[in-house]
Structures are given as C-alpha cells and as structure tokens.
Amino acid sequence: MDYQFSNDRFYQELRRQSRLASDYGELEGLLVLSHFNADDIFTDRQHSEIYPLDGAAVVIVSRGSIALTKNTLHFELQGPASVFLEPGAKIGPWLTEFRDCDMYVIYMTPEFLKDLHLSVNVFISEEMLEISRPYIELSDHEIAQELRYLKIIRSVLSDEFNPTLNRHILSSLVSSLFYQNSVYHFKRIGSTVIERTPNRRSNYVRDFMRLVHQHHSQERSVRYYASRLCVSPKYLSVIIKESTGRTAAAWIDYFVINEAKNLLRFSGMNVQQVAYSMNFSNQSSFGKYFKHLTGMSPTDFQRSN
C-alpha cells in the first residue's frame, strides 16, 4: 500500500530520492530508512525549496560529507557525524553537494513519534548555548554503535511477517538510537561549557545541567538544584549565568516547556494529564506557567498541533 504522509514535502522529496538509494525500507507509511552512498547520489545537486518538517528525522553520515541548511543555518556535515531534524525545522536547500558520501536518513511521521513518547529534551537546542554547529561529530566507536542500530532497524523493516509487532520493535529501537545520540550530544555540550568555565565552577555547571536534564519534569525550583549541589541558590544562579549566558531559572523553564510541548503534541494525554505528569499541583497552575512562557494556553497549543 502506498501511504502518504500528510503534506510533508520533506518526506515526498526523500522518497523520490530514495529510488536511487542503495537501500530503502518503510513501515506502513510511519517510518522510512534510506541509505545513500556515493554511487547513488548526484554531486552538487541543488534544491532551492524549503521543506518544513511535520515529523522528525535524523541524518547520519558515516563517511564523506554533505552540505545542509537547517533553519537558515548552512553547514557541512563531515562524517562521521549526525544531525537531528526536529518537528517544525525548516530544511533547505536540502542535502546538496555530496562528496564521497555514505549517509543514512531515518524519517518518522508525527504518528510514529507518538509511539516513542520521546522527550525532545534529549536534544538541547544549540541556540540556548549559542553553538553554531547543530550536529554531533562522532568518534569511530560512536559511529560503529550507530551503524549497529541501523543494521537492526533495517533488518526489522525487511521482515513483513507481522507489521504490528514490527511497529513496537521499531519504536523501541529508534528510541534507543535517539537516546544514544543524546548521550553523545550531552557530552559535547558539557565539554563546551567546561571549556569556557574556569576551574571549580565547571563542575557545578556540568552537574547542574545533568540534574536539570534528569529531574526537570518533577523539580522546577533553583533552590532544589542548589541544595543538591550544596551551594546557595544565589551563587548557583551567578555561575550558571556567567558560564552559559542563561540563568539557572531560564534553563529549568527551557527544559520544562519543551517537555510539556512534547507531551501535549505527541503523548495523547489531555492537558490535565500532562499537568499531573509534570508535577504541577493542578491544571490551572500548569496553564498559567505554560502561557506565561509561551504566550498561549496548553489547550490552544495542543489544538494548533
């Protein structure tokens, strides 16, 4: 059956180009995995269109390089490396200037993302850290790990015995791949922060980021994180601001709001359920918090997505 993914032009273009790919697999119009190499793709092919994503994708380059534009930021992805393309990202010109490239693209529809219950906070926004390269450079060990995941995912896609079970298997595998990427990403961010943070303060910054990453869905006060680090809230706020350019409270809000948006968009929960899952005392307090930071109510956000 030939499924169509809403009006996602990125997917349409990916599927068109995938006819030239070394390998291509698809699960019921929910997920596709395309493998391109230097023999499959045209060099210096230009695409002037902008492709806004309905779903999400990850591009993994094991060798060679491609040029890519994400949200007006143009960069070269030199393998081994990977980049995450989140829902709403604008891609274009997309995948141009291939150079001796071996590349994998996994695309997930919004419906498949609901299976994952994946926290978007596994990918920290490069804008929050003023990082000009929104991708992860991978070591030989890391790319080998990524390729093992991809090999298993492709194996599952090729087995058509039970698509329903395959969907469950693939949701687990893709979640694992994304969380593995988040480990690599978070290590890089920790290193970036520490490089520009002198001496002992670097430990506080690193540990604060780790704790917020782990506990933001339940704890939103600077005081909680300060107590875990055995420093005063004022001191913690000062060193986080000086080291990252953002206050401790702003980092906490950033994680909480992204998690809330993720749940409202993909989890299937209603607003009240999301509020309780994120440890708000009631739906009203969650609504006020969300609207204060985003300018719209959780209900309006959910309806618009």
Secondary structure, DSSP 8 states (H G I E B T S, - for coil): -----TT-HHHHHHHHHHTTSSEEEEETTTEEEEEE-TTTS-TT------EE-SSEEEEEEEEEEEEEEETTEEEEEESSEEEEE-TT-EE-S-SEEEEEEEEEEEEE-HHHHHHHT--GGGS--GGGGT-S--SEE--HHHHHHHHHHHHHHHHHHH--S-HHHHHHHHHHHHHHHHHHHHHHHHHHHHHHHHHTS-TTHHHHHHHHHHHHHHHTTT---HHHHHHHHTS-HHHHHHHHHHHHSS-HHHHHHHHHHHHHHHHHHHT---HHHHHHHTT-SSHHHHHHHHHHHHSS-HHHHHHH-
